[in-house]
């Protein structure tokens, strides 16, 4: 499916998008006089105000703030001159601090003293010396309001700006403040270094006394505890080695003792019955014992052999062997006993050695424990001495650095640019002030115009009728201008002819070529073609309030219908303030009320007017109860009889909001024409009148906007109303000569 764009919809969309702008432009066009007046007023006031202000000059100097100053002695100067930190946040704090110091009381008072500014009465705006002398502190407080500090972005530079009414004084003050700030910073650094040096000197003396006390205490401790001149760690190592040797010797002695005890136990097992059961170690250690054991064993073997041969115990040979065996056994046991005695003696010696070595070890152990206790105290004293010694050395080093730094006089703030005498003032900025005043005046004027437009809720244009009231606009009648009205107001109005009429309501008849007549005929056309199948024969003309021109509209519509060849009767049903009898130059003693009370017929009260095909019926005598008359059947019959006699009936009625007469009459009409007066009828009042008609279900044809002054700027964009103002007819010369065609080309 191919989508096609709708030109009408796109045009409507563009109009909706431009609606806010058009509303603003419309408001400006309507209220241009107020806006222009406010604009001129704001511009003039700002100009006058700027001329009354004194001229202010500004001088500025540039200084460099270096948080990391030049250190000829290296980083060691940090402790002596704390000129700033290296990290970002500390630098930021440093800069902000310096900005505040520049405008501090101490710096400003120094600058005031250097310049003698407290005696410069012109600086305070005084013509003569005051009764009470101005102090330096008061001058510094006044000077602070003239100084601003502005950091240069992405740099270590700062601008010191001074404002004053005299350019030379502004320069002198700016230089004095910068110099005072730099000198104050240098003095601060030197003072801080001197204070540090004095403090370091006192600390050196105190630490020196502590160090000497520590050394003396350590000496007395060594002397009283009989400690060698060597370090206590070496003494502790010697005792430790001694204890190791004693422990090794004691271990060997105890091992030997155990060996002797085992040998003694084995030897104790040898008896007469087992004399041959000697330990192998003993046999290996003594060849004599081994030979005696051999003899004893061989004697026993020889005896067992004799016994085996059958020889008895009493056999001489056996007895001889017994004697040998006894001798050898006795000798063997005697030797074993000698060995046991030797072992016992060795054992006694070993035991004495063990006791001595154990005593020596215990003595060494005790000395080691005592030395450990002394070592703790010794190390405490030595540690205190060592700390004081290091502190003393460090303080001496810093003291020397501080002394060098004090003599060096390094400054981390430098003057980069001196102030230059300004040649032009910075304030007042007349063009800027005028622009601001113009903008304020313009905004105020637009706001005032918008407020005025918002407070004005009167009906002015046909669009407001259809948009705000929701009824159809069927026509308008322009305002009637008096002869030479434009010249009286100082404007040149291109009038084609002068209207000559006894009443504005009869202009349609008296001057059929006028713009008002053309407008009336336009209303007639709209009424005829609004409902061509069922023409409106009975028309009620009414308004919401008095003075809105409903009688003029009724007469104009009636005359325009009569000029079309129809028999028209205009009836004055305003039984409270009737006017038709004066317009048509009739007496008001006979009219509608006479017909309604039965004193006359329609033929008796309807009289032709000077307008062809137009009859009029005046109101007649004013009754006490008009509404009751309109509610009666006689009034309905009156309308029916009039409708039979005439083609059209136009009824002029009282206002809808004031009385109920028009609402009652409207129920018997084919349609009602609602009259609004431009710039007078308000929207709430018009809605109230339309609500009165809606409450009785009266048919409303539309609204007519009366008394439209087409010379007003509100209607400048209604170009199609141009000829409704003056009509479209030949113009006349001032000498009443022949008509001139306005469209003819001039030669």
C-alpha positions as CSV (number, residue, x, y, z in Angstrom):
1,X,0.0,0.0,0.0
2,X,1.4,3.4,-1.0
3,X,0.9,6.1,1.7
4,X,0.0,9.5,0.4
5,X,0.6,12.6,2.4
6,X,-2.3,15.0,3.1
7,X,-1.3,18.6,2.4
8,X,-4.1,19.9,4.6
9,X,-3.0,17.8,7.6
10,X,0.7,18.8,7.1
11,X,-0.3,22.5,6.9
12,X,-2.3,22.1,10.0
13,X,0.6,20.5,11.8
14,X,2.8,23.4,10.8
15,X,0.3,25.9,12.1
16,X,0.0,24.0,15.4
17,X,3.8,24.0,15.8
18,X,4.0,27.7,15.0
19,X,1.0,28.5,17.3
20,X,3.1,29.5,20.4
21,X,5.4,31.7,18.3
22,X,2.4,33.3,16.6
23,X,0.7,33.9,19.9
24,X,3.9,35.7,21.2
25,X,4.1,37.8,18.0
26,X,0.5,38.7,18.3
27,X,0.9,39.7,21.9
28,X,4.0,41.8,21.0
29,X,2.0,43.5,18.1
30,X,-0.9,44.3,20.4
31,X,1.2,45.5,23.3
32,X,4.1,47.1,21.3
33,X,3.6,50.5,22.9
34,X,4.0,49.2,26.5
35,X,7.0,47.0,25.5
36,X,8.7,49.9,23.7
37,X,8.1,52.2,26.7
38,X,9.5,49.7,29.1
39,X,12.5,49.1,26.8
40,X,13.2,52.8,26.6
41,X,12.7,53.2,30.3
42,X,15.0,50.4,31.2
43,X,17.7,51.6,28.7
44,X,17.4,55.2,30.0
45,X,17.5,54.2,33.7
46,X,20.6,52.0,33.1
47,X,22.3,54.8,31.2
48,X,21.6,57.3,34.0
49,X,22.6,54.9,36.6
50,X,25.9,54.1,34.8
51,X,26.7,57.8,34.5
52,X,26.2,58.3,38.3
53,X,28.7,55.5,39.2
54,X,32.3,56.4,39.8
55,X,35.0,55.1,37.5
56,X,36.9,52.2,38.9
57,X,40.4,51.3,37.7
58,X,42.0,47.9,38.3
59,X,45.8,47.1,38.6
60,X,47.1,43.6,38.8
61,X,50.4,41.9,39.6
62,X,51.4,38.3,39.1
63,X,53.1,36.1,41.7
64,X,54.4,32.5,41.6
65,X,53.5,30.2,44.4
66,X,55.9,27.2,44.5
67,X,55.1,24.6,47.2
68,X,58.4,22.9,46.5
69,X,61.0,25.6,46.9
70,X,64.6,25.4,45.7
71,X,66.7,23.5,48.2
72,X,70.4,24.0,47.8
73,X,71.1,21.5,50.7
74,X,68.8,18.9,49.2
75,X,65.7,17.3,50.8
76,X,67.2,17.7,54.3
77,X,65.9,21.3,54.3
78,X,62.3,20.0,54.6
79,X,62.6,19.7,58.3
80,X,64.0,23.3,58.6
81,X,61.7,25.0,56.0
82,X,58.3,23.4,55.7
83,X,57.3,25.2,52.5
84,X,54.8,22.8,51.2
85,X,54.0,19.2,50.4
86,X,54.5,17.2,47.2
87,X,51.2,15.4,46.8
88,X,48.3,16.9,45.0
89,X,45.8,17.5,47.8
90,X,48.4,19.1,50.0
91,X,49.4,21.4,47.1
92,X,45.7,22.4,46.7
93,X,45.5,23.2,50.4
94,X,48.7,25.1,50.1
95,X,47.5,27.3,47.3
96,X,44.1,28.0,49.0
97,X,46.0,28.9,52.1
98,X,48.2,31.4,50.3
99,X,45.2,33.0,48.6
100,X,43.8,33.7,52.0
101,X,47.1,34.9,53.4
102,X,47.3,37.5,50.6
103,X,44.1,39.2,51.9
104,X,44.9,38.5,55.6
105,X,45.0,41.4,58.1
106,X,48.7,41.0,58.7
107,X,49.7,41.4,55.1
108,X,47.3,44.3,54.5
109,X,48.4,46.1,57.6
110,X,52.0,45.9,56.4
111,X,51.0,47.3,53.0
112,X,49.1,50.1,54.7
113,X,52.1,51.0,56.8
114,X,54.4,51.0,53.8
115,X,52.1,53.3,51.9
116,X,50.8,55.4,54.8
117,X,47.4,54.7,53.4
118,X,45.7,55.4,56.7
119,X,46.5,59.1,56.0
120,X,45.1,59.1,52.4
121,X,41.6,60.4,53.1
122,X,40.6,60.3,49.5
123,X,40.9,56.6,49.6
124,X,38.0,56.6,52.1
125,X,36.0,59.0,49.9
126,X,36.6,61.9,52.4
127,X,37.2,65.4,51.4
128,X,38.9,66.4,54.7
129,X,40.5,64.8,57.7
130,X,38.0,63.2,60.1
131,X,37.8,64.1,63.7
132,X,39.0,60.7,64.8
133,X,42.2,59.4,63.2
134,X,41.8,56.3,61.0
135,X,43.7,53.4,62.4
136,X,45.8,50.9,60.4
137,X,43.5,48.1,61.3
138,X,40.4,50.0,60.0
139,X,42.3,50.9,56.8
140,X,43.3,47.2,56.3
141,X,39.6,46.2,56.6
142,X,38.6,48.8,54.0
143,X,41.4,47.7,51.7
144,X,40.3,44.1,51.8
145,X,37.2,45.0,49.9
146,X,39.3,46.4,47.1
147,X,41.5,43.3,46.6
148,X,40.7,40.0,44.8
149,X,43.0,37.1,44.2
150,X,42.5,35.1,41.0
151,X,44.5,31.9,40.4
152,X,45.7,31.3,36.8
153,X,44.3,28.0,35.7
154,X,46.6,25.0,35.3
155,X,49.6,26.9,36.7
156,X,51.3,28.0,40.0
157,X,50.6,31.7,39.2
158,X,48.1,34.0,40.9
159,X,46.9,37.4,40.0
160,X,46.6,40.1,42.8
161,X,44.0,42.6,41.6
162,X,43.3,45.9,43.3
163,X,40.5,48.3,42.4
164,X,40.5,52.0,43.1
165,X,39.1,55.2,41.7
166,X,42.6,56.5,41.0
167,X,44.8,54.4,38.6
168,X,48.1,55.5,40.2
169,X,47.0,54.6,43.6
170,X,45.6,51.2,42.4
171,X,49.1,50.5,41.0
172,X,50.9,51.5,44.2
173,X,48.5,49.5,46.4
174,X,48.9,46.4,44.1
175,X,52.7,46.5,44.3
176,X,52.7,47.1,48.0
177,X,50.4,44.2,48.7
178,X,52.5,41.8,46.5
179,X,55.7,43.0,48.2
180,X,54.2,42.7,51.7
181,X,53.1,39.2,50.9
182,X,56.5,38.1,49.6
183,X,58.4,39.7,52.5
184,X,55.9,38.2,55.0
185,X,56.4,34.8,53.5
186,X,60.3,35.1,53.7
187,X,60.2,36.4,57.3
188,X,57.9,33.6,58.2
189,X,60.4,31.0,56.7
190,X,63.3,32.7,58.5
191,X,61.4,32.9,61.7
192,X,60.4,29.3,61.5
193,X,64.1,28.3,60.8
194,X,65.3,30.4,63.7
195,X,62.7,28.9,66.0
196,X,63.8,25.5,64.8
197,X,67.4,26.3,65.4
198,X,66.8,27.5,68.9
199,X,64.7,24.4,69.6
200,X,67.3,22.1,68.1
201,X,70.0,23.8,70.3
202,X,68.0,23.1,73.5
203,X,67.3,19.6,72.4
204,X,71.0,19.0,71.7
205,X,72.0,20.1,75.2
206,X,69.3,18.0,76.8
207,X,70.2,14.9,74.8
208,X,73.9,15.4,75.4
209,X,73.3,15.3,79.2
210,X,71.2,12.2,78.9
211,X,73.9,10.5,76.8
212,X,76.6,11.3,79.4
213,X,74.4,10.0,82.1
214,X,73.8,6.8,80.1
215,X,77.6,6.3,79.6
216,X,78.4,6.8,83.3
217,X,75.6,4.4,84.4
218,X,76.8,1.8,82.0
219,X,80.4,2.1,83.3
220,X,79.2,1.8,86.9
221,X,77.2,-1.3,86.0
222,X,80.2,-3.0,84.5
223,X,82.4,-2.1,87.4
224,X,80.0,-3.2,90.1
225,X,79.2,-6.5,88.4
226,X,82.9,-7.2,87.6
227,X,82.2,-7.4,83.9
228,X,85.1,-7.5,81.5
229,X,85.8,-4.6,79.2
230,X,84.7,-6.8,76.4
231,X,81.1,-6.9,75.5
232,X,78.8,-8.9,77.6
233,X,78.0,-11.1,74.6
234,X,81.6,-12.4,74.5
235,X,81.5,-13.2,78.2
236,X,78.3,-15.0,77.7
237,X,79.9,-17.0,74.8
238,X,82.8,-18.0,77.0
239,X,80.6,-19.3,79.8
240,X,78.6,-21.1,77.2
241,X,81.7,-22.9,75.8
242,X,82.9,-23.7,79.3
243,X,79.5,-25.3,80.1
244,X,79.7,-27.3,76.9
245,X,83.2,-28.7,77.9
246,X,82.1,-29.5,81.5
247,X,79.0,-31.1,80.2
248,X,81.0,-33.3,77.8
249,X,83.5,-34.3,80.5
250,X,80.7,-35.1,83.0
251,X,79.0,-37.2,80.3
252,X,82.2,-39.2,79.7
253,X,82.8,-39.7,83.4
254,X,79.3,-41.0,83.9
255,X,79.7,-43.3,80.9
256,X,82.9,-44.6,82.4
257,X,81.2,-45.0,85.8
258,X,78.5,-47.1,84.2
259,X,81.1,-49.3,82.5
260,X,82.8,-49.9,85.9
261,X,79.5,-50.6,87.6
262,X,78.7,-53.2,84.9
263,X,82.2,-54.8,85.2
264,X,81.9,-54.9,89.0
265,X,78.5,-56.6,88.7
266,X,79.8,-59.3,86.4
267,X,82.8,-60.0,88.6
268,X,80.5,-60.3,91.6
269,X,78.8,-63.2,89.9
270,X,82.0,-65.4,90.0
271,X,81.8,-68.0,92.9
272,X,83.6,-71.1,93.9
273,X,81.2,-73.2,92.0
274,X,81.5,-71.2,88.7
275,X,85.1,-70.0,89.0
276,X,85.6,-70.8,85.3
277,X,82.7,-68.5,84.3
278,X,84.7,-65.4,83.7
279,X,83.6,-62.6,81.4
280,X,85.4,-62.7,78.1
281,X,86.3,-59.1,78.5
282,X,88.2,-59.9,81.7
283,X,90.0,-62.8,80.1
284,X,91.0,-60.7,77.1
285,X,92.2,-57.9,79.4
286,X,94.5,-60.3,81.6
287,X,96.7,-63.1,80.2
288,X,97.5,-64.3,83.7
289,X,93.9,-64.7,84.5
290,X,93.4,-66.4,81.2
291,X,96.3,-68.9,82.0
292,X,95.0,-69.6,85.5
293,X,91.5,-70.3,84.1
294,X,93.0,-72.6,81.5
295,X,94.8,-74.6,84.2
296,X,91.6,-74.8,86.2
297,X,89.6,-75.9,83.3
298,X,92.2,-78.5,82.2
299,X,92.3,-80.0,85.7
300,X,88.5,-80.3,85.6
301,X,88.7,-82.0,82.2
302,X,91.4,-84.4,83.3
303,X,89.4,-85.3,86.4
304,X,86.3,-86.0,84.3
305,X,88.5,-88.2,82.1
306,X,89.8,-90.2,85.1
307,X,86.3,-90.6,86.4
308,X,85.3,-91.7,83.0
309,X,87.9,-94.3,83.0
310,X,86.3,-95.7,86.2
311,X,88.6,-94.3,88.7
312,X,86.9,-93.3,91.8
313,X,87.2,-90.2,94.0
314,X,89.7,-91.9,96.2
315,X,92.0,-92.9,93.4
316,X,95.4,-91.4,94.0
317,X,95.4,-89.9,90.6
318,X,92.0,-88.3,91.1
319,X,93.0,-87.0,94.5
320,X,96.2,-85.6,93.0
321,X,94.1,-83.8,90.4
322,X,91.7,-82.6,93.0
323,X,94.6,-81.0,94.8
324,X,95.8,-79.3,91.6
325,X,92.3,-78.2,90.8
326,X,91.9,-76.7,94.2
327,X,95.1,-74.8,94.0
328,X,94.3,-73.5,90.5
329,X,90.8,-72.5,91.6
330,X,92.1,-70.8,94.7
331,X,94.6,-68.9,92.6
332,X,91.9,-68.0,90.1
333,X,89.5,-66.8,92.7
334,X,92.3,-64.8,94.4
335,X,93.0,-63.1,91.0
336,X,89.4,-62.4,90.4
337,X,89.2,-60.8,93.9
338,X,92.2,-58.7,93.1
339,X,90.5,-57.5,89.9
340,X,87.3,-56.8,91.8
341,X,89.2,-54.6,94.3
342,X,90.8,-52.7,91.4
343,X,87.4,-52.2,89.8
344,X,86.0,-50.9,93.1
345,X,88.9,-48.5,93.5
346,X,88.4,-47.2,89.9
347,X,84.7,-46.9,90.6
348,X,85.4,-44.7,93.7
349,X,87.7,-42.5,91.7
350,X,85.1,-42.1,88.9
351,X,82.4,-41.2,91.4
352,X,84.6,-38.5,92.9
353,X,85.3,-37.2,89.4
354,X,81.6,-37.2,88.6
355,X,80.9,-35.2,91.7
356,X,83.6,-32.6,90.9
357,X,82.6,-32.2,87.3
358,X,78.9,-31.8,88.3
359,X,79.8,-29.2,90.8
360,X,81.8,-27.3,88.2
361,X,78.9,-27.5,85.7
362,X,76.4,-26.3,88.3
363,X,78.8,-23.4,89.1
364,X,79.1,-22.5,85.4
365,X,75.3,-22.8,85.0
366,X,74.8,-20.4,87.9
367,X,77.2,-18.0,86.5
368,X,75.4,-18.2,83.2
369,X,72.1,-17.5,84.8
370,X,73.5,-14.6,86.7
371,X,75.1,-13.2,83.6
372,X,71.7,-13.5,81.7
373,X,70.1,-11.3,84.4
374,X,72.9,-8.8,84.2
375,X,72.7,-9.0,80.3
376,X,69.1,-7.8,80.4
377,X,70.0,-4.8,82.5
378,X,73.1,-4.2,80.4
379,X,71.3,-4.2,77.1
380,X,68.6,-1.8,78.5
381,X,71.3,0.6,79.6
382,X,73.3,0.2,76.4
383,X,70.1,0.6,74.2
384,X,69.3,3.8,76.0
385,X,72.8,5.0,75.4
386,X,72.8,4.0,71.8
387,X,69.4,5.8,71.2
388,X,70.6,9.0,72.8
389,X,73.8,8.8,70.8
390,X,71.9,8.5,67.5
391,X,69.5,11.2,68.5
392,X,72.4,13.4,69.5
393,X,74.1,12.9,66.1
394,X,70.8,13.5,64.2
395,X,70.1,16.7,66.1
396,X,73.6,18.0,65.5
397,X,73.2,17.4,61.8
398,X,69.8,19.1,61.6
399,X,71.1,22.0,63.6
400,X,73.8,22.5,61.1
401,X,71.3,22.3,58.2
402,X,69.0,24.8,59.9
403,X,71.8,27.2,60.4
404,X,72.8,27.0,56.7
405,X,69.2,27.4,55.7
406,X,68.7,30.5,57.8
407,X,71.7,32.1,56.2
408,X,70.5,31.0,52.7
409,X,67.2,33.0,52.9
410,X,65.4,30.9,50.2
411,X,61.9,32.1,49.3
412,X,59.4,30.0,47.4
413,X,57.2,33.0,46.4
414,X,58.4,35.3,43.6
415,X,57.0,38.4,41.9
416,X,56.6,37.6,38.2
417,X,54.9,40.8,36.9
418,X,54.7,44.1,38.6
419,X,51.5,46.2,38.4
420,X,51.0,48.5,35.4
421,X,49.1,51.8,35.8
422,X,45.6,51.1,34.2
423,X,44.6,53.5,31.4
424,X,40.9,52.6,31.2
425,X,38.3,51.9,33.9
426,X,36.8,48.5,34.3
427,X,33.5,49.8,35.7
428,X,31.0,51.0,35.1
429,X,30.5,49.1,31.9
430,X,28.1,51.4,30.2
431,X,27.3,49.2,27.1
432,X,26.8,46.2,29.3
433,X,24.7,48.1,31.8
434,X,22.6,49.5,28.9
435,X,22.2,46.1,27.4
436,X,21.2,44.7,30.8
437,X,18.7,47.5,31.3
438,X,17.3,47.0,27.9
439,X,16.9,43.3,28.5
440,X,15.3,43.9,31.8
441,X,13.0,46.6,30.3
442,X,12.1,44.3,27.4
443,X,11.4,41.4,29.7
444,X,9.4,43.6,32.0
445,X,7.5,45.1,29.1
446,X,6.7,41.7,27.6
447,X,5.6,40.5,31.1
448,X,3.5,43.6,31.6
449,X,2.0,43.2,28.1
450,X,1.3,39.5,28.7
451,X,-0.3,40.4,32.1
452,X,-2.4,43.1,30.5
453,X,-3.5,40.7,27.8
454,X,-4.2,38.0,30.3
455,X,-6.3,40.4,32.5
456,X,-8.2,41.6,29.4
457,X,-10.9,38.9,28.9
458,X,-13.0,40.9,26.4
459,X,-14.1,39.5,23.1
460,X,-12.1,41.1,20.2
461,X,-11.8,38.8,17.2
462,X,-14.0,36.2,15.4
463,X,-11.6,33.5,16.4
464,X,-12.3,34.1,20.0
465,X,-16.1,33.9,19.4
466,X,-15.8,30.5,17.8
467,X,-13.0,29.2,20.1
468,X,-14.1,30.5,23.5
469,X,-17.8,30.7,23.1
470,X,-18.4,27.8,20.7
471,X,-20.9,29.6,18.4
472,X,-20.8,30.5,14.8
473,X,-19.5,33.9,13.7
474,X,-21.9,35.3,11.1
475,X,-20.6,38.8,10.6
476,X,-19.4,42.1,12.0
477,X,-20.1,45.8,11.9
478,X,-17.2,48.2,11.9
479,X,-17.2,51.2,14.2
480,X,-18.7,54.4,12.7
481,X,-16.2,57.2,12.4
482,X,-17.1,60.8,12.9
483,X,-16.2,63.2,10.1
484,X,-12.5,64.1,10.2
485,X,-12.0,61.8,13.2
486,X,-8.6,60.7,12.0
487,X,-7.3,64.3,11.7
488,X,-8.6,65.1,15.2
489,X,-6.6,62.2,16.6
490,X,-3.5,63.2,14.7
491,X,-3.7,60.4,12.2
492,X,-4.3,60.6,8.5
493,X,-7.3,58.3,7.7
494,X,-7.9,57.8,4.0
495,X,-11.7,58.4,4.2
496,X,-13.5,58.0,0.8
497,X,-16.5,60.0,1.9
498,X,-18.2,61.5,4.9
499,X,-21.1,59.6,6.4
500,X,-24.2,61.8,6.7
501,X,-26.9,60.1,8.8
502,X,-29.2,61.0,11.6
503,X,-28.5,57.8,13.5
504,X,-25.8,55.0,13.1
505,X,-28.6,52.5,13.0
506,X,-29.7,54.0,9.6
507,X,-26.3,54.2,7.9
508,X,-27.1,51.1,5.9
509,X,-29.9,53.1,4.3
510,X,-28.4,56.5,4.3
511,X,-25.0,55.4,2.9
512,X,-25.5,52.1,1.1
513,X,-21.9,52.2,-0.3
514,X,-20.3,52.4,3.2
515,X,-18.3,49.7,4.8
516,X,-21.0,49.3,7.5
517,X,-23.7,48.8,4.8
518,X,-21.5,46.1,3.2
519,X,-21.0,44.4,6.5
520,X,-24.7,44.4,7.1
521,X,-25.4,42.9,3.8
522,X,-22.7,40.3,4.5
523,X,-24.6,39.4,7.7
524,X,-27.8,39.2,5.6
525,X,-26.2,36.8,3.2
526,X,-25.0,34.6,6.0
527,X,-28.4,34.5,7.6
528,X,-30.1,33.6,4.2
529,X,-27.7,30.8,3.4
530,X,-27.2,29.4,6.8
531,X,-30.5,27.4,6.5
532,X,-31.8,27.8,2.9
533,X,-34.4,25.0,3.2
534,X,-36.1,26.6,6.2
535,X,-35.3,30.3,6.2
536,X,-35.3,32.2,9.4
537,X,-38.5,34.3,9.3
538,X,-38.5,35.3,12.9
539,X,-35.2,36.6,14.2
540,X,-34.4,37.7,17.7
541,X,-31.5,40.1,18.2
542,X,-30.2,40.2,21.7
543,X,-27.0,40.6,23.8
544,X,-25.7,39.7,27.2
545,X,-25.6,43.3,28.6
546,X,-26.9,46.7,27.7
547,X,-24.9,49.0,25.4
548,X,-23.6,46.3,23.1
549,X,-25.4,47.7,20.0
550,X,-28.1,45.1,19.5
551,X,-30.6,47.8,18.4
552,X,-28.1,49.0,15.7
553,X,-27.5,45.4,14.6
554,X,-31.3,44.7,14.5
555,X,-31.9,47.9,12.4
556,X,-29.0,47.1,10.1
557,X,-30.1,43.5,9.5
558,X,-33.7,44.7,8.9
559,X,-32.7,47.4,6.4
560,X,-30.4,45.0,4.6
561,X,-33.2,42.4,4.3
562,X,-35.6,45.2,3.1
563,X,-33.2,46.3,0.5
564,X,-33.3,42.7,-0.9
565,X,-37.0,43.3,-1.8
566,X,-38.5,41.4,1.2
567,X,-41.3,42.8,3.4
568,X,-39.6,43.3,6.8
569,X,-41.0,44.4,10.1
570,X,-38.7,45.4,13.0
571,X,-40.5,45.1,16.3
572,X,-39.2,46.8,19.5
573,X,-39.8,44.2,22.3
574,X,-37.5,46.0,24.7
575,X,-40.4,47.1,27.0
576,X,-37.9,48.5,29.5
577,X,-35.7,50.9,27.4
578,X,-37.3,51.1,23.9
579,X,-35.3,53.0,21.2
580,X,-36.9,52.2,17.8
581,X,-39.4,55.0,18.0
582,X,-36.6,57.5,18.2
583,X,-34.6,56.0,15.4
584,X,-37.5,55.9,13.0
585,X,-38.9,59.3,14.3
586,X,-42.1,57.9,15.7
587,X,-44.0,58.6,18.8
588,X,-43.9,55.8,21.3
589,X,-47.4,56.0,22.7
590,X,-48.7,53.1,20.5
591,X,-47.0,49.9,19.9
592,X,-46.5,46.3,21.0
593,X,-48.1,46.7,24.5
594,X,-51.3,48.2,22.9
595,X,-51.6,45.1,20.7
596,X,-51.0,42.7,23.6
597,X,-53.6,44.4,25.8
598,X,-56.2,44.4,23.0
599,X,-56.3,48.2,22.4
600,X,-55.0,48.0,18.9
601,X,-54.3,45.7,16.0
602,X,-51.1,45.1,14.1
603,X,-52.3,47.3,11.2
604,X,-52.8,50.1,13.7
605,X,-49.2,50.1,15.1
606,X,-47.2,48.9,12.0
607,X,-46.0,51.9,10.0
608,X,-43.7,52.1,7.0
609,X,-40.4,53.7,7.5
610,X,-38.3,55.8,5.1
611,X,-36.6,52.6,4.1
612,X,-38.5,50.9,1.3
613,X,-40.1,47.5,2.3
614,X,-39.4,48.2,6.0
615,X,-42.1,48.6,8.7
616,X,-41.6,49.3,12.3
617,X,-43.6,48.6,15.4
618,X,-42.4,50.5,18.5
619,X,-42.7,49.2,22.1
620,X,-45.6,51.4,23.1
621,X,-46.3,52.4,26.7
622,X,-43.9,50.7,29.2
623,X,-45.9,48.1,31.2
624,X,-45.2,47.1,34.8
625,X,-44.8,43.4,33.9
626,X,-43.1,42.8,30.5
627,X,-42.2,39.2,31.2
628,X,-45.8,38.3,31.9
629,X,-46.9,39.8,28.6
630,X,-44.4,37.7,26.7
631,X,-45.6,34.6,28.4
632,X,-49.2,35.2,27.3
633,X,-51.0,33.6,24.3
634,X,-51.7,37.1,22.9
635,X,-48.0,37.5,22.3
636,X,-47.8,34.3,20.4
637,X,-50.8,35.3,18.4
638,X,-49.2,38.7,17.8
639,X,-46.1,37.0,16.3
640,X,-48.2,34.7,14.2
641,X,-50.3,37.6,12.8
642,X,-47.1,39.5,12.1
643,X,-45.6,36.5,10.3
644,X,-48.6,36.4,8.0
645,X,-48.3,40.0,7.2
646,X,-44.5,40.2,6.6
647,X,-41.8,38.1,5.1
648,X,-39.3,38.7,7.9
649,X,-39.7,39.8,11.5
650,X,-36.8,41.3,13.3
651,X,-37.2,41.7,17.1
652,X,-35.1,44.0,19.2
653,X,-35.1,42.7,22.8
654,X,-33.6,43.6,26.2
655,X,-30.3,42.1,27.4
656,X,-30.3,38.4,28.4
657,X,-28.4,38.7,31.7
658,X,-30.4,41.7,33.0
659,X,-33.9,40.3,32.5
660,X,-35.6,37.2,31.3
661,X,-37.6,38.8,28.5
662,X,-35.3,37.8,25.7
663,X,-35.0,34.2,27.0
664,X,-38.8,33.9,26.9
665,X,-39.1,35.5,23.4
666,X,-36.3,33.3,22.0
667,X,-38.4,30.1,22.5
668,X,-40.9,31.5,19.9
669,X,-38.2,32.5,17.4
670,X,-36.7,30.7,14.4
671,X,-33.3,31.8,15.5
672,X,-31.4,34.2,17.8
673,X,-28.6,36.5,16.7
674,X,-26.3,37.1,19.7
675,X,-24.6,40.5,19.6
676,X,-21.1,41.1,21.1
677,X,-19.3,44.5,21.3
678,X,-15.6,44.3,20.6
679,X,-13.3,45.2,23.5
680,X,-16.3,45.5,25.8
681,X,-18.2,42.3,26.1
682,X,-16.3,39.9,28.4
683,X,-16.1,36.2,28.0
684,X,-17.8,35.4,31.3
685,X,-20.6,37.8,30.5
686,X,-21.1,36.4,27.0
687,X,-21.1,32.8,28.4
688,X,-23.7,33.8,30.9
689,X,-26.0,35.2,28.2
690,X,-25.5,32.1,26.0
691,X,-26.3,30.0,29.1
692,X,-29.6,31.8,29.5
693,X,-30.5,30.9,25.9
694,X,-29.3,27.3,26.4
695,X,-31.4,26.9,29.5
696,X,-34.6,27.4,27.4
697,X,-33.3,25.4,24.4
698,X,-33.4,28.5,22.2
699,X,-32.0,28.1,18.7
700,X,-28.9,30.3,18.4
701,X,-27.9,31.1,14.8
702,X,-24.6,32.8,15.6
703,X,-22.9,35.9,16.9
704,X,-22.3,39.3,15.4
705,X,-19.3,41.3,16.5
706,X,-20.2,45.0,16.7
707,X,-18.2,48.2,16.9
708,X,-14.9,46.7,15.5
709,X,-12.4,49.5,15.1
710,X,-10.5,48.2,12.1
711,X,-7.8,50.8,12.6
712,X,-6.6,48.9,15.7
713,X,-3.5,46.8,15.4
714,X,-5.5,43.7,16.6
715,X,-7.2,43.6,13.2
716,X,-4.1,44.5,11.1
717,X,-4.0,40.9,9.9
718,X,-7.7,40.8,8.9
719,X,-7.0,42.1,5.4
720,X,-10.4,41.0,4.1
721,X,-12.0,43.6,6.4
722,X,-10.4,46.5,4.7
723,X,-13.3,47.4,2.5
724,X,-15.8,46.7,5.3
725,X,-14.3,49.7,7.0
726,X,-14.9,52.2,4.1
727,X,-16.7,50.2,1.5
728,X,-15.7,49.6,-2.1
729,X,-16.9,52.7,-4.1
730,X,-15.5,55.6,-6.1
731,X,-13.7,58.1,-4.0
732,X,-14.5,61.8,-3.9
733,X,-12.1,64.7,-4.1
734,X,-12.0,67.4,-1.5
735,X,-13.7,69.8,-3.9
736,X,-16.6,67.4,-4.6
737,X,-15.4,66.9,-8.1
738,X,-16.1,63.9,-10.3
739,X,-15.5,60.4,-8.9
740,X,-12.0,59.1,-9.1
741,X,-11.3,55.4,-9.6
742,X,-8.8,54.3,-6.9
743,X,-7.5,51.5,-9.0
744,X,-6.6,53.9,-11.9
745,X,-2.9,54.3,-12.5
746,X,-1.5,57.7,-11.8
747,X,0.1,59.6,-14.6
